[in-house]
């Protein structure tokens, strides 16, 4: 998929969704006060263009009616959202980049480990497909970004990660090798909330909730699909 087509898709989604979301969600500004000195230092050194995320995919607090317990994570790859479940029928919704359908993973996992400014150890498939080295050191332009959550299922590493990105322009698109990417700022925000052992539910393809029929996160408390 070309970069032009991806960007057009994100723009189109933004135009379609902004009307129903602007007035009914509260966007959360990044609290840089919570960043560690190293975070501020490395984020100031990034070489990528820190493109603003399209409004529908900016971090927001929304109503949430699924039954996952507070503190859980729900990933809706179809619609490019990750939800961190709060008390009182609410959730923090983050816009994400997801893997192309053939490389996506779905299921139930737990956060087995967490790393700040992780190194990248590409899988053999990624090395063969992308022509990348076997190891990329931590840093502001590392594809793993500022934070990483490593997911295990059945006691085994799924090789599926939730992590930052050096390509914020693709939040709201499907381009990655299967992992869930957030902006580096959102990755830090989520990381600080998540504990080891956190339950992560990654919905199967075609099982996400359309913003126009919002079974997953009702917009503004309305039960109407429009």
C-alpha positions as CSV (number, residue, x, y, z in Angstrom):
1,X,0.0,0.0,0.0
2,X,1.4,3.4,-1.0
3,X,2.0,6.1,1.6
4,X,-0.4,8.3,-0.4
5,X,-3.2,5.8,-0.2
6,X,-2.7,5.3,3.5
7,X,-2.7,9.0,4.2
8,X,-5.9,9.4,2.1
9,X,-7.5,6.6,4.1
10,X,-6.7,8.3,7.4
11,X,-7.9,11.7,6.1
12,X,-11.2,10.1,4.9
13,X,-11.7,8.4,8.2
14,X,-11.1,11.7,10.0
15,X,-13.7,13.5,7.8
16,X,-16.3,10.8,8.4
17,X,-15.8,10.4,12.1
18,X,-15.1,13.9,13.3
19,X,-18.8,15.0,13.1
20,X,-20.0,12.4,15.6
21,X,-16.9,12.5,17.9
22,X,-15.9,16.1,18.2
23,X,-18.7,17.2,20.6
24,X,-19.1,13.9,22.5
25,X,-15.6,13.0,23.6
26,X,-13.1,14.7,25.8
27,X,-9.6,14.8,24.4
28,X,-6.8,14.3,26.9
29,X,-3.8,16.5,26.4
30,X,-0.4,14.9,26.9
31,X,0.9,15.6,30.4
32,X,4.5,16.1,29.8
33,X,5.0,16.8,33.5
34,X,4.8,13.0,34.0
35,X,7.6,12.4,31.6
36,X,11.0,11.4,32.9
37,X,14.1,13.4,32.1
38,X,15.2,10.7,29.7
39,X,11.8,10.9,27.9
40,X,12.1,14.6,27.4
41,X,15.7,14.3,26.2
42,X,15.0,11.6,23.7
43,X,11.7,13.0,22.4
44,X,13.5,16.3,21.8
45,X,16.0,14.4,19.5
46,X,13.6,12.6,17.2
47,X,14.4,12.9,13.5
48,X,10.9,12.0,12.3
49,X,8.3,14.6,11.7
50,X,6.0,14.7,14.7
51,X,2.8,14.8,12.6
52,X,-0.4,15.6,14.5
53,X,-2.8,12.6,14.8
54,X,-6.1,13.0,13.0
55,X,-8.7,14.2,15.5
56,X,-10.8,11.0,15.7
57,X,-7.7,9.0,16.7
58,X,-6.5,11.4,19.5
59,X,-6.5,10.1,23.0
60,X,-10.0,10.6,24.6
61,X,-12.2,9.4,27.4
62,X,-15.3,7.6,26.1
63,X,-18.2,5.6,27.4
64,X,-17.5,1.9,27.4
65,X,-20.1,-0.9,27.8
66,X,-18.1,-4.1,27.5
67,X,-17.6,-6.3,30.5
68,X,-13.8,-6.3,30.8
69,X,-12.7,-5.3,34.3
70,X,-11.1,-1.9,35.0
71,X,-7.4,-2.0,34.2
72,X,-7.9,-4.3,31.2
73,X,-6.9,-3.5,27.6
74,X,-9.2,-4.1,24.6
75,X,-7.8,-3.7,21.1
76,X,-10.2,-3.1,18.2
77,X,-7.9,-3.5,15.2
78,X,-10.7,-3.1,12.7
79,X,-11.3,0.5,13.8
80,X,-7.7,1.3,14.9
81,X,-8.5,1.9,18.6
82,X,-7.0,0.6,21.9
83,X,-9.1,1.0,25.0
84,X,-7.8,1.1,28.6
85,X,-10.8,0.3,30.8
86,X,-11.6,2.7,33.6
87,X,-14.1,2.5,36.5
88,X,-17.7,3.7,36.0
89,X,-18.3,2.6,32.4
90,X,-15.5,4.7,30.9
91,X,-12.3,3.9,29.0
92,X,-9.4,5.8,27.6
93,X,-9.4,5.4,23.9
94,X,-6.1,5.6,22.0
95,X,-5.7,5.7,18.2
96,X,-3.3,3.0,16.9
97,X,-1.5,1.7,13.9
98,X,-2.2,-2.0,13.4
99,X,-0.8,-4.9,11.3
100,X,-2.0,-5.7,7.9
101,X,-4.7,-8.5,8.0
102,X,-2.3,-11.3,7.0
103,X,0.0,-10.5,9.8
104,X,-2.4,-9.5,12.6
105,X,-2.8,-11.5,15.8
106,X,-5.9,-11.8,17.9
107,X,-6.8,-13.5,21.2
108,X,-6.4,-13.1,24.9
109,X,-3.0,-12.4,26.5
110,X,-1.4,-10.8,29.5
111,X,1.3,-8.2,29.8
112,X,4.3,-10.3,30.8
113,X,6.9,-7.6,30.8
114,X,7.3,-3.8,30.2
115,X,10.3,-1.9,28.9
116,X,11.1,1.8,28.6
117,X,12.9,2.8,25.4
118,X,13.3,-0.8,24.2
119,X,15.7,-2.2,21.7
120,X,14.2,-3.8,18.6
121,X,14.9,-7.5,17.9
122,X,13.2,-8.2,14.6
123,X,11.8,-11.6,14.0
124,X,13.3,-13.8,11.2
125,X,10.3,-13.0,9.1
126,X,10.7,-9.2,9.5
127,X,14.4,-9.5,8.7
128,X,13.7,-11.4,5.5
129,X,10.7,-9.2,4.5
130,X,12.0,-5.8,5.5
131,X,15.7,-6.2,5.1
132,X,16.4,-4.8,8.6
133,X,19.3,-5.7,10.9
134,X,19.0,-8.3,13.6
135,X,19.2,-5.6,16.3
136,X,18.3,-1.9,16.5
137,X,19.5,-0.1,19.6
138,X,17.1,1.9,21.8
139,X,16.7,5.5,20.8
140,X,14.3,8.3,19.6
141,X,14.0,6.9,16.1
142,X,13.8,3.2,17.0
143,X,10.6,1.7,15.5
144,X,9.7,0.4,19.0
145,X,9.5,3.9,20.2
146,X,9.4,5.0,23.8
147,X,7.7,2.1,25.5
148,X,6.8,-1.6,24.9
149,X,4.4,-4.0,26.5
150,X,5.2,-7.7,25.7
151,X,2.2,-10.0,25.5
152,X,2.2,-13.7,26.5
153,X,-0.6,-16.2,26.0
154,X,-0.7,-19.7,27.5
155,X,2.7,-19.0,29.1
156,X,4.3,-18.4,25.7
157,X,5.5,-15.2,24.0
158,X,3.0,-14.2,21.3
159,X,5.7,-12.0,19.6
160,X,2.9,-9.4,19.7
161,X,3.8,-6.1,21.2
162,X,2.0,-2.8,22.1
163,X,4.6,-0.1,21.6
164,X,5.5,3.4,20.5
165,X,6.4,4.4,16.9
166,X,8.6,6.6,14.8
167,X,5.8,7.0,12.3
168,X,3.0,8.9,14.0
169,X,1.6,9.9,10.6
170,X,0.2,6.3,10.2
171,X,-1.9,6.3,13.4
172,X,-5.3,5.2,12.1
173,X,-3.8,2.9,9.4
174,X,-2.9,-0.7,8.9
175,X,0.8,-1.0,7.9
176,X,2.8,-2.6,10.7
177,X,4.1,-6.2,10.9
178,X,1.4,-7.1,13.3
179,X,2.1,-5.1,16.5
180,X,0.0,-2.3,17.9
181,X,1.7,1.1,17.7
182,X,0.8,4.3,19.5
183,X,2.4,7.7,19.4
184,X,5.4,7.8,21.7
185,X,3.5,10.2,24.0
186,X,0.5,7.8,24.2
187,X,2.7,4.8,24.7
188,X,4.2,6.6,27.8
189,X,0.7,7.4,29.1
190,X,-0.5,3.8,28.7
191,X,2.7,2.3,30.1
192,X,2.3,4.3,33.3
193,X,-1.2,3.0,33.8
194,X,-0.6,-0.7,33.0
195,X,0.6,-3.3,35.5
196,X,2.3,-6.6,34.9
197,X,-0.4,-9.3,34.4
198,X,-2.8,-6.9,32.8
199,X,-5.4,-8.7,30.7
200,X,-5.3,-7.8,27.0
201,X,-8.2,-8.7,24.6
202,X,-7.4,-8.4,20.9
203,X,-10.6,-8.7,19.0
204,X,-10.7,-10.9,15.9
205,X,-10.8,-9.3,12.5
206,X,-14.3,-8.2,11.5
207,X,-15.3,-8.3,15.2
208,X,-14.6,-4.7,15.9
209,X,-17.3,-2.0,16.4
210,X,-18.0,0.5,13.7
211,X,-18.1,4.1,14.9
212,X,-21.5,4.3,13.2
213,X,-22.8,1.4,15.2
214,X,-20.9,1.8,18.4
215,X,-21.4,-1.4,20.3
216,X,-17.9,-1.1,21.8
217,X,-17.8,2.5,23.0
218,X,-20.9,4.5,22.9
219,X,-20.3,8.1,21.9
220,X,-21.6,10.7,24.4
221,X,-23.8,8.1,26.1
222,X,-26.1,7.8,23.0
223,X,-27.4,4.4,22.1
224,X,-28.1,5.6,18.6
225,X,-25.9,4.1,15.9
226,X,-25.8,7.6,14.1
